[in-house]
Amino acid sequence: MSDDGVPAPGSGYRKGPVLLRRGQIPATTSDQRLLTRDEGADWLHGDPWRVMRIQSEFVEGFGALAELGPAVSVFGSARTLPDHPDYALGEQVGRRLAEAGYAVITGGGPGIMSAANKGATEAGGLSVGLGIELPFEQGMNPWVDLGVNFRYFFARKTMFVKYAEGFVVLPGGFGTFDELFEALTLVQTHKVTEFPIVLVGTDYWQGMLDWLRGPVLERGMIREADLALLQLVDDPDEAVRIVRDRGAELRAAERAAAAGAERAQEEAEAEADEEAEAAGGE
């Protein structure tokens, strides 16, 4: 998603597939209720049912996206207005990714998300939106071709990572930072197969990179190699080239590893056959 901002009050509240308005709007979100430390033993009765709901979100997400094909997740602020240069940049990123054969995945909301979805749709690509339950309804932006709504952030975040071959991150706030650093952490700790993470907008991101290269690196909190996980560009074409080239490298490495494992298996089977024959001859 990235920064959701605060939509105009009174437009509604989306809870999974359900839309609530006026007196039906709850005081807390599903995530908030899940993460609240309940007193007493009430959680014994409520949380097991929550597990079933969480499971259903994963099942629905996997089912909707399983045949997506090559895709890239694009993040950025929901507060960016259509007349802002960052919005035009988001459109270009979405368009270039679609022209390169990628589906474009966003949070499905307004701002940069809408811009990237618009660019992808206008270029004839598949435009995907992964929505989230919020205090007030945002709804899917009109450029989303395939939309999935989630109650829980962690289920939604899984989809952003599982079905993407790379991340392109445009200017945004806390939500964007969260998604960016989660992706970095997953790659750094080898929880996912390495994929490219490209920041677009030198004027916006350079200060953060200077901070990472300065006190964060100097105090030993990260390694020099960790900084190489981030690429900084201003040109949407360059962002797409990095994603495409790195994706091709990773796929080639995976094919080579698979071929090597297959050869090793064949050699092991041949050796076992020879030992069996030798044992039979004795």
Helices and strands as residue ranges (DSSP letters): E 13-15, E 18-20, G 22-24, H 30-35, H 43-65, E 71-75, H 85-99, E 103-106, H 112-122, E 127-132, E 146-150, H 153-162, E 167-169, H 174-188, E 197-200, H 202-211, I 212-216, H 217-218, H 224-227, E 230-233, H 236-281
